[in-house]
Amino acid sequence: MPEGPSIVALKTKLQRYKGKTVTEASGYGEMDKSAIEKVELLEIDSFGKNLLFVFKDFFVSVHLGLFGSMLINKRKKVNASFALHLADAEINFYVTKTQFHKGKPKDFYNFKTDILKKQFDGEFVLKTLQEDFAGKMIGDVLLDQELFTGVGNIIRIEALYRSKIHPDSLVKDIPEKKLVYLIETVVNYAYEFLDLLKNDTVKEEALIYGKKNCPKDKSLLLVEEMGKVNRKTYVCLKCQKLFK
């Protein structure tokens, strides 16, 4: 599943169509597309793992899920689940979930939790983390899109390793100073991830994701599905402390 930085990269790629007129929308998805006809595309934005197409009185969110993809001015042999048609271009999405929303994105989303938004508020995230997620494992919480919007499994694994925290540590047992560092690391690595996408070297440059050994002491990494989220996780048992 694409993580927040991958969606931001798609958003950047689509900026040339900002201000253009969408002549119509198509696709086999169930969303009502009747309002998307001869309307100006005012903004192309993102929120976490959602790509947002903003019009005057409404916007459409597109979530790529596990198998979704996007093509510009190209088509697959199968039908698109959602497509935007412009005078000189078309944007096709495959195996995606789309939703129609009246109003503006700011009316629906809390940008304070989006790790790649300038509005991201680390203090708000820390307070919510300690008050509402105290009894949960940090490895699970990092994938909660209501709090760490845009974090996927790679960011989760890399941030925990760089912060030296075992994913099974309960939030309430992790010192506040350590939580602050983790939140900062999540954001910093998200921007690093975004930069690495330019040369498609995210996995190559990852410290432990997809690796067999810890880069620091060369010890064998623990690789297994962990937490209630049951996601494949890489952990160095020597470097990452299990707080109790």
MARTOR-746062 format. One line per 2 residues: number of its first residue (from 1); for each residue z, x, y of N, C-alpha, C, O. Coordinates in Angstrom, 3 decimals. Atoms other than C-alpha are relative to their C-alpha. Last residue first. Layout:
NUM = Z/X/Y/Z/X/Y/Z/X/Y/Z/X/Y; ... $
This chain:
244 = -0.877/0.979/0.656/30.491/7.989/-2.244/1.271/-0.181/0.818/2.143/-0.962/0.439; -1.242/0.276/-0.728/27.519/9.853/-0.727/0.778/-1.107/-0.700/0.215/-2.132/-1.084 $
242 = -0.339/1.392/0.275/24.939/11.099/-3.225/1.353/-0.264/0.649/2.388/0.167/0.140; -1.368/0.371/0.360/23.758/14.325/-1.626/0.137/-1.496/-0.243/-0.375/-2.317/0.518 $
240 = -0.305/1.331/-0.517/20.126/15.400/-1.662/1.346/-0.494/-0.521/1.535/-0.675/-1.724; 0.089/0.075/-1.463/19.518/19.141/-2.006/0.482/-1.332/0.574/1.012/-1.375/1.684 $
238 = -0.760/-1.093/-0.614/20.666/19.777/-5.571/0.044/-0.146/1.522/1.071/0.119/2.148; -1.426/0.239/0.215/19.631/16.441/-7.090/0.874/1.105/0.592/2.080/0.920/0.759 $
236 = -0.558/-1.294/0.394/16.156/16.778/-5.580/1.512/-0.188/-0.096/2.176/-0.411/0.916; -1.294/-0.416/-0.533/14.724/13.270/-5.624/0.345/1.403/-0.480/0.141/1.744/-1.645 $
234 = -0.156/-1.428/0.268/11.268/11.732/-6.068/1.285/0.458/0.676/1.485/0.218/1.866; -0.730/-0.795/-0.979/11.093/7.946/-6.287/0.125/1.446/-0.466/0.310/1.720/-1.652 $
232 = 0.017/-1.379/0.471/8.823/5.434/-7.977/0.555/0.906/1.089/0.107/0.872/2.235; 1.161/-0.785/-0.408/9.851/2.041/-6.637/0.119/1.434/-0.508/1.213/1.993/-0.568 $
230 = 0.673/-0.499/1.205/12.205/-0.398/-8.357/-1.284/0.763/0.327/-2.324/0.548/-0.295; 1.425/0.099/-0.327/13.103/-2.188/-5.111/-0.859/0.519/-1.145/-2.054/0.235/-1.222 $
228 = 0.421/1.367/0.272/16.540/-2.752/-6.641/-1.473/-0.204/0.330/-2.112/-1.120/-0.188; -0.452/1.058/-0.887/16.999/0.985/-6.709/-0.458/-1.380/-0.421/-1.174/-1.541/-1.410 $
226 = -1.403/0.080/-0.395/14.998/3.633/-8.530/0.269/-1.192/0.905/-0.632/-1.731/1.548; -0.087/1.212/-0.813/11.816/4.118/-10.511/1.471/-0.252/0.295/2.302/-0.308/-0.612 $
224 = -0.166/1.244/0.746/11.854/7.705/-11.727/0.024/-1.187/0.961/0.175/-1.021/2.171; 1.069/0.940/-0.348/11.140/11.303/-10.749/0.161/-1.243/-0.866/-0.060/-1.201/-2.077 $
222 = -0.191/1.229/0.760/14.062/13.727/-10.638/-1.074/-0.974/0.473/-1.187/-1.252/1.667; -0.360/1.236/-0.685/12.720/16.978/-9.242/0.248/-1.125/-0.996/-0.366/-1.175/-2.062 $
220 = 0.818/1.132/0.420/12.789/20.238/-11.184/0.488/-1.268/0.690/1.687/-1.549/0.702; -0.560/0.778/1.109/14.432/23.052/-9.242/-0.884/-1.205/-0.291/-1.600/-1.689/0.586 $
218 = 0.916/0.063/1.150/12.188/25.273/-7.113/0.557/-0.761/-1.201/-0.031/-0.730/-2.282; -0.606/-0.800/1.080/15.054/26.045/-4.698/-0.793/-0.038/-1.308/-0.372/0.521/-2.321 $
216 = -1.053/-0.914/-0.454/13.457/24.996/-1.412/0.525/0.883/-1.126/0.510/2.110/-1.021; 0.590/-1.155/-0.679/10.103/23.449/-2.338/1.035/1.041/0.427/0.691/2.189/0.709 $
214 = -0.511/-0.065/-1.365/11.814/21.185/-4.908/-0.577/1.238/0.683/-0.527/2.324/0.105; -1.148/-0.852/-0.291/9.629/20.941/-7.989/0.403/-0.054/1.469/-0.424/-0.302/2.347 $
212 = -0.849/-0.153/1.181/7.277/18.436/-9.579/1.285/0.764/0.308/2.317/0.555/-0.331; -0.226/-1.373/0.464/5.420/17.090/-6.532/0.912/0.024/-1.231/1.510/-0.989/-1.593 $
210 = 1.080/-0.418/0.883/3.898/13.699/-5.764/0.152/1.399/-0.566/-0.751/1.910/-1.228; 0.757/1.127/0.546/6.218/13.194/-2.802/-1.174/0.521/-0.832/-1.996/1.297/-0.345 $
208 = -0.327/0.312/1.399/8.338/16.339/-2.510/-0.789/-1.173/-0.580/-0.871/-1.304/-1.801; -0.906/-0.992/0.573/7.383/18.238/0.647/0.341/-0.303/-1.454/0.348/0.598/-2.293 $
206 = -1.321/0.567/0.297/4.311/16.229/1.590/0.877/1.053/-0.670/0.390/1.878/-1.442; -1.029/-0.625/-0.830/1.470/18.393/2.956/1.401/-0.565/-0.246/2.372/-0.058/0.316 $
204 = 0.046/-1.453/0.179/-1.025/17.578/0.189/1.144/0.689/0.741/1.724/1.652/0.240; -0.602/-0.314/1.298/-0.011/13.927/0.143/0.045/1.506/-0.249/0.984/2.017/-0.860 $
202 = -1.370/0.518/0.090/-0.644/13.478/3.863/0.666/0.416/-1.306/1.754/0.991/-1.289; -0.840/-0.977/0.700/-3.700/15.762/4.015/1.454/-0.460/-0.136/2.352/0.364/-0.305 $
200 = -0.291/0.545/1.324/-6.460/13.303/4.941/0.845/0.961/-0.837/0.538/1.225/-1.999; 0.666/-0.878/0.968/-7.595/15.474/7.858/0.272/-0.418/-1.442/-0.022/0.316/-2.386 $
198 = 1.254/-0.453/-0.609/-6.844/12.949/10.600/-0.797/0.874/-0.955/-2.027/0.851/-0.952; 1.082/0.897/0.419/-4.236/11.318/8.355/-1.357/0.458/0.530/-2.392/0.157/-0.065 $
196 = 0.579/-0.528/1.242/-2.002/14.347/8.893/-1.150/-0.864/-0.512/-2.014/-0.388/-1.249; 0.803/-1.175/-0.335/-1.404/13.264/12.505/-0.708/0.559/-1.233/-1.859/0.987/-1.152 $
194 = 1.151/0.466/-0.775/-0.235/9.801/11.472/-0.932/1.156/0.339/-2.153/1.012/0.273; 0.869/0.702/0.951/2.059/11.289/8.808/-1.293/-0.425/0.709/-2.392/-0.214/0.196 $
192 = 0.619/-1.108/0.734/3.578/13.598/11.444/-1.021/-0.550/-0.998/-2.121/-0.014/-1.132; 0.999/-0.573/-0.908/4.166/10.532/13.616/-0.701/1.199/-0.637/-1.888/1.426/-0.402 $
190 = 1.060/1.000/-0.140/5.887/8.765/10.710/-1.106/0.523/0.917/-2.289/0.318/0.646; 0.940/-0.184/1.106/7.813/11.976/9.991/-1.136/-1.014/0.065/-2.255/-0.712/-0.349 $
188 = 0.725/-1.267/-0.160/9.372/11.910/13.442/-1.020/0.213/-1.113/-2.139/0.664/-0.866; 0.950/0.125/-1.110/10.286/8.221/13.154/-0.840/1.267/0.145/-2.063/1.193/0.271 $
186 = 0.985/1.021/0.369/11.902/8.524/9.716/-1.083/-0.092/1.074/-2.274/-0.085/0.765; 0.927/-0.641/0.936/13.621/11.757/10.752/-1.096/-0.960/-0.440/-2.255/-0.565/-0.572 $
184 = 0.856/-0.894/-0.784/15.212/10.118/13.787/-1.062/0.644/-0.888/-2.211/0.812/-0.480; 0.857/0.865/-0.817/16.535/7.304/11.588/-0.968/0.844/0.828/-2.151/0.518/0.930 $
182 = 0.988/0.620/0.882/17.848/9.841/9.063/-0.973/-0.865/0.801/-2.184/-0.792/0.591; 0.996/-1.027/0.323/19.573/11.891/11.772/-1.109/-0.572/-0.884/-2.281/-0.237/-0.710 $
180 = 0.760/-0.237/-1.233/21.344/8.801/13.088/-1.115/1.003/-0.271/-2.252/0.819/0.165; 0.897/1.146/-0.148/22.383/7.923/9.540/-0.879/0.153/1.240/-2.068/-0.163/1.216 $
178 = 1.069/-0.182/0.986/23.816/11.426/9.053/-1.016/-1.142/0.092/-2.217/-0.919/-0.060; 0.832/-1.096/-0.497/25.857/11.178/12.240/-1.200/0.222/-0.916/-2.301/0.526/-0.457 $
176 = 0.865/0.505/-1.072/27.128/7.798/11.073/-0.944/1.078/0.527/-2.114/0.807/0.798; -0.550/-0.222/-1.346/28.453/9.286/7.837/-0.991/-0.440/1.078/-2.203/-0.290/0.923 $
174 = 0.719/-1.077/-0.692/26.920/7.690/4.698/0.573/0.166/1.407/0.644/-0.812/2.150; -0.574/-1.289/0.379/29.373/5.688/2.594/-0.655/1.183/0.712/-0.175/2.313/0.617 $
172 = -1.378/-0.109/-0.497/28.692/2.333/4.268/0.639/1.348/-0.307/1.607/1.737/0.346; 0.001/-0.210/-1.450/24.929/2.749/3.720/1.410/0.242/0.526/1.612/1.125/1.360 $
170 = -0.204/1.243/-0.732/25.381/3.102/-0.034/0.107/0.310/1.487/0.686/1.324/1.880; -1.193/0.024/-0.854/23.884/6.282/-1.470/0.101/-1.345/0.710/-0.886/-1.839/1.255 $
168 = -0.971/0.958/0.532/21.307/5.562/-4.193/1.291/-0.055/0.819/2.195/-0.823/0.492; 0.360/1.404/-0.263/18.507/7.202/-2.171/0.990/-1.036/-0.508/1.000/-2.164/-0.014 $
166 = 0.439/0.605/1.257/20.262/10.619/-2.190/-0.279/-1.486/0.252/0.526/-2.154/0.902; -0.760/1.173/0.436/20.446/11.989/1.348/-0.590/-0.545/-1.296/-1.798/-0.759/-1.391 $
164 = -0.911/-0.420/1.071/19.347/15.482/2.384/0.930/-1.127/-0.450/2.128/-0.929/-0.653; -1.343/0.302/-0.507/17.775/14.269/5.653/1.087/0.369/-1.007/2.278/0.273/-0.713 $
162 = -0.205/-0.819/-1.195/14.484/15.966/4.793/1.382/-0.223/0.608/1.919/0.649/1.292; -0.088/-1.405/0.406/14.664/14.480/1.299/0.322/0.889/1.202/1.195/1.754/1.129 $
160 = -1.261/-0.188/0.717/15.469/10.994/2.571/0.177/1.456/-0.422/1.279/1.998/-0.342; -1.094/0.058/-0.975/12.659/11.158/5.135/1.352/0.220/-0.670/2.210/0.909/-0.118 $
158 = -0.017/-1.218/-0.804/10.103/12.340/2.551/1.166/0.022/0.991/1.790/1.065/1.191; -0.346/-1.154/0.831/10.911/9.617/0.028/0.136/1.272/0.829/1.094/2.028/0.666 $
156 = -1.349/0.165/0.571/10.967/6.734/2.500/0.443/1.255/-0.742/1.530/1.780/-0.499; -0.924/-0.268/-1.107/7.887/7.953/4.392/1.438/-0.072/-0.495/2.267/0.760/-0.127 $
154 = 0.113/-1.426/-0.331/5.968/8.123/1.103/0.981/0.364/1.114/1.711/1.350/1.009; -0.685/-0.852/0.964/7.273/4.765/-0.117/-0.077/1.489/0.328/0.874/2.228/0.072 $
152 = 0.470/0.196/1.364/6.384/2.777/2.966/0.655/1.035/-0.899/1.570/1.737/-0.470; -0.367/-1.010/0.998/8.037/2.445/6.359/-0.526/-0.408/-1.367/-0.340/-1.543/-1.807 $
150 = 1.048/-1.003/0.126/6.117/0.294/8.840/0.303/1.083/-1.017/-0.579/1.860/-1.380; 1.350/0.545/0.029/9.003/-1.840/10.051/-1.049/1.108/-0.017/-1.137/1.914/0.910 $
148 = 0.804/-1.221/-0.114/12.327/-0.258/9.179/-1.472/-0.388/-0.136/-2.120/-0.108/-1.145; -0.793/-1.015/-0.696/14.609/-3.229/9.870/-0.759/1.302/0.213/-0.693/1.892/1.291 $
146 = -0.676/0.640/-1.127/12.720/-6.408/8.951/0.777/1.024/0.825/1.081/0.780/1.992; 0.892/0.049/-1.157/10.319/-4.380/6.815/0.597/-0.718/1.207/0.039/-0.663/2.302 $
144 = -0.162/1.334/-0.571/13.073/-3.492/4.340/-0.788/-0.069/1.307/-0.419/0.572/2.291; 1.225/0.762/0.245/11.690/-0.388/2.618/0.095/-1.433/0.517/-0.834/-2.221/0.344 $
142 = 1.117/-0.619/-0.718/14.334/1.893/4.125/-1.318/-0.748/-0.197/-2.232/-0.620/0.618; 0.041/0.477/-1.386/17.000/-0.530/2.938/-1.192/0.569/0.764/-1.775/-0.110/1.609 $
140 = 0.529/1.362/-0.039/16.271/0.115/-0.730/-0.213/-0.460/1.441/-1.235/-1.059/1.774; 1.369/-0.069/0.505/16.683/3.892/-0.558/-0.680/-1.355/-0.023/-1.899/-1.449/0.124 $
138 = 0.880/-0.387/-1.101/19.747/3.382/1.640/-1.458/0.085/-0.444/-2.361/-0.174/0.352; 0.440/-1.383/0.161/21.513/1.497/-1.119/-1.034/0.336/1.070/-1.939/-0.451/1.346 $
136 = 1.266/-0.225/0.706/23.120/-1.713/0.109/-0.351/1.480/-0.075/0.104/2.283/0.739; -0.196/-0.079/1.442/26.731/-2.515/0.934/-1.257/0.261/-0.803/-1.241/0.178/-2.031 $
134 = -1.026/-0.973/0.395/26.534/-1.705/4.638/0.123/0.186/-1.509/0.329/1.304/-1.980; 0.476/-0.613/1.246/23.240/-3.550/5.211/1.010/0.986/-0.587/0.648/1.837/-1.400 $
132 = 0.634/0.962/0.910/24.141/-6.069/7.930/-0.404/0.574/-1.356/-0.694/-0.178/-2.286; -0.631/1.320/0.029/26.630/-4.257/10.163/-0.551/-0.917/-1.094/0.200/-1.669/-1.716 $
130 = -1.422/-0.079/0.337/25.805/-0.595/9.566/0.655/-1.371/-0.148/1.567/-1.541/-0.957; -0.151/-0.661/1.298/22.032/-1.023/9.446/1.456/-0.012/-0.443/1.758/-0.346/-1.589 $
128 = 0.366/1.003/1.000/22.022/-3.476/12.337/0.202/0.543/-1.406/0.664/-0.170/-2.297; -1.010/1.060/-0.057/23.918/-1.006/14.537/-0.267/-1.057/-1.075/0.650/-1.490/-1.772 $
126 = -1.252/-0.536/0.539/21.680/1.892/13.479/1.070/-1.086/-0.069/1.742/-1.233/-1.090; 0.180/-0.142/1.449/18.485/-0.113/14.051/1.286/0.498/-0.651/1.676/0.001/-1.707 $
124 = 0.037/1.356/0.563/19.620/-1.195/17.518/-0.099/0.063/-1.520/0.590/-0.675/-2.225; -1.375/0.505/-0.073/20.574/2.381/18.394/0.088/-1.407/-0.590/1.051/-1.740/-1.281 $
122 = -0.808/-0.594/1.052/17.208/3.657/17.174/1.428/-0.509/-0.021/2.016/-0.662/-1.092; -1.359/-0.184/-0.502/15.279/1.272/19.393/0.902/0.489/-1.129/1.384/-0.300/-1.941 $
120 = -0.944/-0.230/1.095/11.519/1.357/18.859/1.364/0.369/0.560/1.475/1.213/1.450; -1.187/0.843/-0.161/9.852/0.053/22.033/1.031/0.212/-1.105/2.098/-0.400/-1.078 $
118 = -0.815/-0.619/-1.047/7.385/2.965/22.055/1.281/-0.797/0.233/2.253/-0.274/0.779; 0.118/0.651/-1.296/6.149/1.575/18.750/0.878/0.730/1.018/1.944/1.242/0.677 $
116 = 1.052/-0.647/-0.778/5.588/3.745/15.684/-0.267/-0.702/1.333/-1.314/-0.501/1.949; -0.223/-1.446/-0.110/8.835/3.019/13.806/-1.061/0.730/0.819/-0.856/1.883/1.197 $
114 = 1.256/-0.640/0.410/8.587/-0.716/14.476/0.084/1.497/0.270/0.201/1.919/1.421; -0.123/-0.537/1.357/12.163/-2.040/14.581/-1.249/0.735/-0.480/-1.240/1.342/-1.551 $
112 = -1.078/-0.994/0.051/12.500/-2.595/18.332/0.098/0.668/-1.364/0.668/1.752/-1.489; 0.572/-1.337/-0.074/9.090/-4.326/18.280/1.059/1.105/-0.026/0.721/2.281/-0.162 $
110 = -0.989/-0.804/-0.709/10.759/-7.528/17.119/-0.479/1.450/0.004/-0.285/2.175/-0.972; -0.491/-1.241/0.588/7.833/-9.732/16.174/1.028/0.700/0.885/0.989/0.603/2.112 $
108 = -0.267/0.087/1.438/6.879/-13.351/16.736/0.719/1.222/-0.560/1.495/1.111/-1.510; -0.742/1.230/0.265/6.768/-13.985/20.494/0.442/-0.104/-1.459/1.306/-0.913/-1.797 $
106 = -1.380/-0.202/-0.450/5.807/-10.360/21.161/0.867/-1.238/-0.224/2.094/-1.149/-0.237; -0.808/-0.737/0.983/2.711/-10.938/19.014/1.462/0.167/0.402/2.351/0.108/-0.448 $
104 = 0.215/-1.438/-0.053/1.417/-13.590/21.453/0.877/0.710/-1.035/1.902/0.168/-1.448; -0.848/-0.812/-0.854/1.049/-17.350/21.084/-0.370/1.467/-0.057/-1.489/1.823/-0.428 $
102 = 0.154/0.401/-1.393/-0.320/-19.408/18.204/0.968/0.824/0.843/2.100/1.073/0.429; -1.223/0.251/-0.763/-0.408/-17.475/14.941/-0.352/-0.458/1.413/-1.170/0.177/2.079 $
100 = 0.328/0.429/-1.360/-3.118/-17.433/12.268/1.297/-0.349/0.719/2.112/-1.112/0.201; -0.760/1.128/-0.530/-2.320/-15.479/9.111/-0.387/-0.256/1.454/-0.602/0.675/2.231 $
98 = 0.129/0.238/-1.431/-4.426/-13.182/6.950/0.805/-1.227/0.409/0.935/-2.189/-0.349; -0.669/1.243/-0.357/-3.667/-11.668/3.549/-0.077/-0.163/1.514/0.363/0.714/2.257 $
96 = -1.047/-0.058/-1.013/-6.140/-9.049/2.387/0.616/-1.381/0.219/0.033/-2.407/-0.133; -1.288/0.181/0.681/-8.272/-8.526/-0.704/1.157/0.154/0.995/2.087/0.927/0.766 $
94 = 0.054/0.407/1.402/-11.254/-7.281/1.317/1.403/-0.007/-0.603/2.188/0.920/-0.403; -1.230/-0.301/0.733/-11.616/-7.077/5.076/-0.101/-0.567/-1.413/-0.628/-1.658/-1.633 $
92 = -0.227/0.702/1.261/-14.905/-6.888/6.953/1.277/0.477/-0.692/1.536/1.675/-0.807; -1.170/-0.649/0.583/-15.405/-6.005/10.608/0.385/-0.801/-1.234/0.777/-1.963/-1.131 $
90 = -0.839/0.883/0.804/-18.847/-6.864/11.917/1.108/0.825/-0.643/0.907/1.972/-1.044; -0.858/-0.618/1.012/-20.946/-5.360/14.673/0.701/-1.065/-0.832/0.733/-2.242/-0.473 $
88 = 0.634/-1.197/0.556/-23.593/-5.920/17.336/0.842/0.684/-1.073/0.638/1.860/-1.373; 1.441/-0.031/-0.248/-22.931/-9.439/18.578/-0.680/1.173/-0.688/-1.785/1.034/-1.214 $
86 = 0.278/-0.205/-1.410/-19.518/-9.640/16.926/-1.507/0.112/0.173/-2.241/0.146/-0.815; 1.383/-0.295/-0.345/-18.511/-11.049/13.553/-0.147/0.096/1.513/0.255/-0.804/2.250 $
84 = 0.256/0.332/-1.397/-14.940/-10.884/12.289/-1.413/0.449/0.339/-1.791/1.591/0.082; 0.961/-0.813/-0.745/-14.435/-10.978/8.539/-0.125/-0.514/1.428/-0.110/-1.719/1.678 $
82 = -0.024/0.322/-1.425/-11.750/-12.163/6.137/-0.973/0.923/0.714/-1.041/2.115/0.415; -1.036/1.028/-0.121/-11.558/-12.305/2.333/0.138/-0.438/1.456/0.553/-1.562/1.739 $
80 = -1.167/-0.403/-0.779/-14.884/-10.498/2.193/1.016/-1.134/0.027/0.647/-2.308/0.054; -0.195/0.639/-1.297/-17.270/-11.448/-0.581/1.267/0.502/0.684/2.255/0.836/0.029 $
78 = -0.809/1.219/0.063/-18.011/-8.975/-3.366/0.176/-0.564/1.401/-0.022/0.144/2.389; 0.780/0.985/0.747/-20.907/-6.501/-3.261/0.756/-1.320/-0.122/0.146/-2.377/-0.285 $
76 = -0.070/-0.226/1.436/-19.097/-4.596/-0.538/-0.852/-1.062/-0.690/-1.335/-1.993/-0.046; -0.500/1.058/0.866/-20.215/-4.742/3.055/0.084/0.472/-1.436/-0.700/1.312/-1.879 $
74 = 0.379/-0.196/1.395/-20.700/-2.280/5.888/0.590/-1.136/-0.813/1.572/-1.758/-0.408; 1.466/0.027/0.104/-20.651/-2.587/9.671/-0.504/0.372/-1.396/-1.614/0.878/-1.559 $
72 = 0.638/0.323/-1.275/-16.964/-1.620/9.685/-1.508/0.148/-0.169/-2.006/1.217/-0.524; 1.277/-0.671/-0.232/-15.193/-1.764/6.328/-0.573/-0.466/1.335/-0.506/-1.648/1.672 $
70 = 0.771/0.424/-1.159/-11.544/-2.568/5.662/-1.287/0.802/0.096/-1.291/2.011/-0.135; 0.803/-1.039/-0.644/-9.486/-2.417/2.480/-0.787/-0.598/1.157/-0.936/-1.816/1.260 $
68 = 0.889/0.366/-1.090/-6.798/-4.320/0.598/-0.761/1.175/0.591/-0.347/2.328/0.468; 1.386/-0.320/0.333/-5.413/-3.304/-2.790/-0.995/-0.315/1.115/-2.206/-0.254/0.900 $
66 = 0.180/-1.153/0.886/-1.659/-3.103/-2.368/-1.452/0.437/-0.142/-1.735/1.625/-0.296; -0.648/0.050/1.305/-1.219/-5.363/0.652/-0.248/1.258/-0.819/-0.424/2.344/-0.266 $
64 = 0.864/-0.519/1.055/-3.821/-5.130/3.409/0.631/-0.037/-1.387/-0.075/0.066/-2.390; -0.829/-0.877/0.825/-1.987/-7.410/5.837/-0.830/0.445/-1.199/-1.335/-0.387/-1.953 $
62 = 0.664/-0.363/1.256/-4.078/-8.951/8.618/0.870/1.009/-0.734/1.179/2.077/-0.206; -0.570/-1.180/0.654/-2.417/-10.782/11.502/-0.705/0.213/-1.337/-0.972/-0.735/-2.074 $
60 = 0.129/0.006/1.456/-4.466/-13.127/13.677/0.597/1.290/-0.545/0.259/2.381/-0.085; 0.369/-1.278/0.610/-3.608/-13.887/17.286/-0.036/-0.156/-1.514/0.547/-1.083/-2.076 $
58 = -0.406/-0.181/1.393/-3.430/-16.918/19.529/-0.320/1.414/-0.458/-1.005/2.170/0.231; -1.123/0.891/0.318/-3.823/-18.214/23.066/0.524/0.163/-1.420/1.410/-0.579/-1.846 $
56 = -0.696/0.560/-1.161/-6.067/-15.597/24.653/1.255/-0.785/-0.372/2.333/-0.525/0.162; 0.895/0.781/-0.846/-7.014/-13.508/21.592/0.836/-0.664/1.100/2.027/-0.377/1.211 $
54 = -0.608/0.864/-1.012/-5.133/-10.749/19.774/-1.056/-0.655/0.883/-1.907/0.019/1.464; 1.136/0.283/-0.875/-6.290/-9.201/16.505/0.457/-1.070/0.989/0.719/-2.212/0.610 $
52 = -0.012/1.219/-0.810/-3.237/-7.689/14.816/-1.234/-0.094/0.896/-1.553/0.836/1.636; 0.981/-0.225/-1.054/-3.119/-5.227/11.907/-0.135/-1.313/0.761/-0.242/-2.377/0.151 $
50 = 0.918/1.067/-0.396/0.055/-5.628/9.879/-0.914/0.447/1.132/-0.463/1.023/2.122; 1.136/-0.043/0.910/1.870/-2.828/8.028/-1.024/-1.093/0.291/-1.911/-1.352/-0.522 $
48 = -0.287/-0.465/1.347/4.318/-2.221/10.847/-1.256/0.115/-0.837/-2.160/0.886/-0.514; -1.449/0.126/0.146/3.125/-4.229/13.796/0.317/0.369/-1.434/0.038/-0.389/-2.363 $
46 = -0.571/-0.068/1.340/-0.358/-3.397/14.974/1.490/-0.265/0.080/2.122/-0.072/1.119; -1.322/-0.615/0.043/-2.624/-3.996/17.943/0.466/0.102/-1.447/-0.284/-0.205/-2.374 $
44 = -0.120/-0.305/1.426/-6.199/-4.872/18.770/1.264/0.825/-0.136/1.333/1.957/0.344; -0.800/-1.153/0.410/-6.301/-6.597/22.134/-0.067/0.172/-1.508/-0.160/-0.800/-2.257 $
42 = -0.726/-0.618/-1.110/-8.320/-9.089/24.135/0.717/1.287/-0.380/0.808/2.215/0.424; -1.035/-0.754/0.706/-10.940/-10.052/21.564/0.744/0.837/1.038/0.280/1.904/1.441 $
40 = -0.135/-1.423/-0.322/-12.881/-12.573/23.611/1.169/0.620/-0.761/2.267/0.066/-0.813; -1.228/-0.311/-0.733/-13.715/-15.885/21.968/0.108/1.512/0.203/-0.334/2.301/-0.632 $
38 = 0.370/-0.307/-1.382/-17.082/-17.257/20.834/1.239/0.204/0.875/1.370/-0.396/1.941; 1.433/0.175/-0.237/-15.602/-18.724/17.655/-0.290/0.169/1.483/0.217/-0.580/2.318 $
36 = 0.541/-1.340/-0.253/-12.200/-17.935/16.184/-1.517/-0.094/0.121/-2.250/0.300/-0.786; -0.265/-0.379/-1.395/-10.638/-21.384/16.583/-0.624/1.345/0.365/-0.744/1.682/1.543 $
34 = 0.821/0.774/-0.936/-12.298/-22.662/13.373/0.198/0.407/1.461/-0.725/0.278/2.266; 0.671/-0.946/-0.894/-10.835/-19.878/11.213/-0.802/-0.702/1.103/-1.554/-0.055/1.832 $
32 = 0.943/0.741/-0.838/-8.261/-21.914/9.280/-0.593/0.951/1.039/0.141/1.549/1.827; -0.355/0.188/-1.400/-6.633/-19.488/6.832/-1.091/-0.739/0.771/-2.278/-0.455/0.605 $
30 = -0.315/1.394/-0.308/-7.544/-20.077/3.181/0.305/-0.250/1.472/0.309/-1.405/1.899; -1.426/0.255/-0.191/-9.289/-16.731/2.709/0.253/-1.416/0.489/-0.597/-2.015/1.148 $
28 = -0.467/1.022/0.929/-12.911/-16.902/1.535/1.492/-0.308/0.134/1.997/-1.210/-0.534; -0.793/-0.519/1.104/-14.265/-15.108/4.566/0.571/-1.112/-0.848/0.724/-2.246/-0.394 $
26 = 0.356/0.544/1.305/-15.697/-15.893/7.988/0.909/0.599/-1.060/1.835/1.347/-0.747; -0.767/-0.633/1.066/-14.988/-15.475/11.678/-0.387/-0.653/-1.316/-0.710/-1.841/-1.359 $
24 = -0.561/0.860/1.040/-17.367/-16.239/14.524/0.826/0.830/-0.973/0.752/2.058/-0.989; 0.852/1.189/0.087/-18.960/-14.946/17.710/0.491/-0.981/-1.046/0.389/-2.196/-0.875 $
22 = 0.139/0.304/1.425/-16.139/-12.530/18.477/-0.790/-1.300/-0.101/-0.327/-2.350/0.344; -0.062/1.406/0.402/-16.722/-11.398/22.033/-0.205/-0.139/-1.502/-1.177/0.366/-2.064 $
20 = 1.247/0.569/0.507/-15.893/-7.812/22.942/0.206/-1.472/-0.391/1.333/-1.931/-0.577; 0.756/0.585/-1.107/-12.943/-6.815/25.124/-1.324/-0.610/-0.416/-2.000/-1.241/0.397 $
18 = -0.871/0.699/-0.943/-11.543/-4.468/22.475/-0.832/-0.505/1.179/-1.630/0.241/1.746; 0.376/1.414/-0.013/-14.273/-3.560/20.008/0.899/-0.843/0.905/0.707/-2.053/1.027 $
16 = 1.305/0.155/-0.671/-14.104/0.179/20.693/-0.438/-1.460/0.089/-1.341/-1.797/0.855; -0.162/0.224/-1.438/-10.392/0.021/19.827/-1.324/-0.194/0.742/-1.348/-0.805/1.810 $
14 = 0.598/1.270/-0.417/-11.154/-0.434/16.119/0.015/-0.229/1.513/-0.508/-1.238/1.984; 1.419/0.008/0.357/-10.579/3.165/15.011/-0.719/-1.235/0.535/-1.920/-1.195/0.801 $
12 = 0.667/-0.950/-0.900/-7.266/3.252/16.841/-1.507/-0.006/-0.226/-2.290/0.053/0.722; -0.023/0.601/-1.336/-6.098/0.131/15.012/-0.757/0.882/0.994/-1.553/0.393/1.795 $
10 = 1.048/1.024/0.007/-7.156/1.658/11.694/-0.110/-0.653/1.376/-1.210/-0.901/1.871; 1.276/-0.722/0.030/-5.057/4.754/12.458/-1.176/-0.980/-0.004/-2.182/-0.746/0.666 $
8 = 0.218/-0.483/-1.369/-2.119/2.533/13.446/-1.331/0.743/0.084/-2.045/0.631/1.081; 0.425/1.175/-0.765/-2.484/0.789/10.070/-0.253/0.384/1.455/-1.197/-0.111/2.071 $
6 = 1.372/0.306/0.421/-2.372/4.134/8.260/-0.551/-1.199/0.765/-1.737/-1.241/1.095; 0.947/-0.918/-0.634/0.706/5.141/10.275/-1.460/-0.274/-0.365/-2.351/-0.097/0.467 $
4 = 0.200/0.220/-1.420/2.566/1.974/9.212/-1.005/0.934/0.662/-1.877/0.464/1.394; -1.238/-0.020/-0.773/2.078/2.479/5.493/-0.330/-0.134/1.481/-1.498/-0.100/1.867 $
2 = 0.024/-0.796/-1.230/-0.922/1.417/3.428/1.339/-0.079/0.738/1.966/-1.138/0.797; 0.000/0.843/-1.193/0.000/0.000/0.000/0.000/0.882/1.248/0.815/1.799/1.349 $
